[in-house]
Amino acid sequence: MLRGIRGAITVDKNESVEIIERVTELLAAIVQANTFELEDIGAIIFSSTPDVNSTFPAIAARNLGWTEVPLFGTQEIDSPNGVPYCIRVLILLNTELPQKAIKHIYLREAVVLRQDIKQGN
């Protein structure tokens, strides 16, 4: 069965090193919370707000060794009500887990996107 795992994190500056570090932090937190095998990932979609453009967030996944996973990057709309400096991820995962067992992870300033989810920062 295909399930989606959502997550988001913010950066303080539009700098390549920080973007890669923060996305690595987000991916590690998602893996830790959901415990899955790399082979179970169908694809990952990354999106970022227009103010995050100094590097591709997907580089973090490649640096983790996720070389066989299809990755796609896109840009969020430039909404005046959006969270600035935000990077989102959608992991499409093959799993037998029910939807309510999936743990979505929102870190740093991105916690405002899903205030209904309790999690550490």
C-alpha positions as CSV (number, residue, x, y, z in Angstrom):
1,M,0.0,0.0,0.0
2,L,1.2,3.5,-0.8
3,R,1.3,6.1,2.0
4,G,2.6,9.6,2.2
5,I,4.8,11.0,5.0
6,R,4.8,14.7,5.2
7,G,7.3,17.0,6.9
8,A,8.7,20.5,6.8
9,I,11.6,22.5,8.3
10,T,12.8,26.1,8.1
11,V,16.2,27.7,7.6
12,D,17.4,31.0,8.9
13,K,19.2,32.0,5.8
14,N,19.2,31.1,2.1
15,E,22.6,29.4,2.3
16,S,23.5,26.0,0.7
17,V,25.2,24.6,3.8
18,E,22.3,25.4,6.1
19,I,19.7,24.1,3.7
20,I,21.4,20.8,3.3
21,E,22.0,20.5,7.1
22,R,18.4,21.3,7.9
23,V,16.9,18.9,5.3
24,T,19.3,16.2,6.6
25,E,17.9,16.9,10.1
26,L,14.3,16.6,8.8
27,L,14.9,13.4,6.9
28,A,16.7,11.8,9.8
29,A,13.7,12.7,12.1
30,I,11.2,11.3,9.6
31,V,13.2,8.0,9.3
32,Q,13.5,7.7,13.1
33,A,9.8,8.4,13.7
34,N,8.6,6.0,11.0
35,T,11.2,3.2,10.8
36,F,11.3,2.1,7.2
37,E,13.7,0.7,4.7
38,L,15.2,2.7,1.9
39,E,13.8,0.2,-0.6
40,D,10.3,1.0,0.6
41,I,10.5,4.6,-0.7
42,G,8.8,5.1,-4.0
43,A,9.8,8.7,-4.5
44,I,10.3,11.9,-2.6
45,I,9.0,15.4,-3.5
46,F,10.8,18.4,-2.1
47,S,9.3,21.9,-2.2
48,S,10.7,25.2,-0.9
49,T,9.4,28.7,-0.6
50,P,10.8,31.2,-3.3
51,D,13.2,32.6,-0.7
52,V,15.1,29.3,-0.5
53,N,16.9,28.9,-3.8
54,S,20.7,28.7,-3.2
55,T,20.7,24.9,-3.6
56,F,18.5,21.9,-4.2
57,P,17.1,20.4,-1.0
58,A,17.2,16.9,-2.6
59,I,21.0,17.1,-2.3
60,A,20.6,16.2,1.4
61,A,18.9,12.9,0.4
62,R,21.7,12.1,-2.1
63,N,24.3,12.9,0.6
64,L,22.6,10.3,2.8
65,G,23.2,7.7,0.1
66,W,19.6,7.7,-1.2
67,T,21.0,7.3,-4.8
68,E,18.3,5.0,-6.2
69,V,15.3,7.0,-4.8
70,P,13.6,9.2,-7.4
71,L,13.7,12.8,-6.2
72,F,11.8,15.8,-7.4
73,G,12.1,19.4,-6.4
74,T,9.6,22.2,-6.9
75,Q,8.8,25.7,-5.7
76,E,5.9,26.7,-3.4
77,I,3.7,29.6,-4.4
78,D,4.7,33.0,-3.1
79,S,1.9,33.4,-0.6
80,P,1.9,36.4,1.7
81,N,0.6,34.1,4.4
82,G,3.2,31.4,4.0
83,V,6.0,30.4,6.3
84,P,9.2,32.0,5.0
85,Y,12.4,30.0,4.4
86,C,10.5,26.8,4.5
87,I,11.3,23.4,2.9
88,R,8.7,20.7,2.7
89,V,8.9,17.1,1.9
90,L,6.5,14.4,0.8
91,I,7.9,10.8,1.0
92,L,5.8,8.3,-1.0
93,L,6.3,5.0,0.9
94,N,5.2,1.5,0.3
95,T,4.1,0.2,3.7
96,E,1.4,-1.9,5.4
97,L,1.0,0.7,8.2
98,P,-2.4,2.3,8.5
99,Q,-2.6,6.0,7.7
100,K,-3.0,6.9,11.4
101,A,0.3,5.2,12.2
102,I,2.3,7.5,9.9
103,K,4.1,10.2,11.8
104,H,4.5,13.5,10.0
105,I,7.4,15.7,11.2
106,Y,7.4,19.5,11.3
107,L,10.4,21.2,12.8
108,R,11.6,24.7,13.8
109,E,9.3,27.4,12.6
110,A,7.4,24.9,10.3
111,V,5.5,23.6,13.4
112,V,2.9,26.2,12.7
113,L,1.9,24.4,9.5
114,R,0.5,21.5,11.5
115,Q,-0.2,22.7,15.0
116,D,-2.5,19.6,15.5
117,I,0.6,17.4,15.6
118,K,2.5,17.2,18.8
119,Q,6.2,16.8,18.3
120,G,9.6,17.9,19.6
121,N,11.5,20.7,18.1
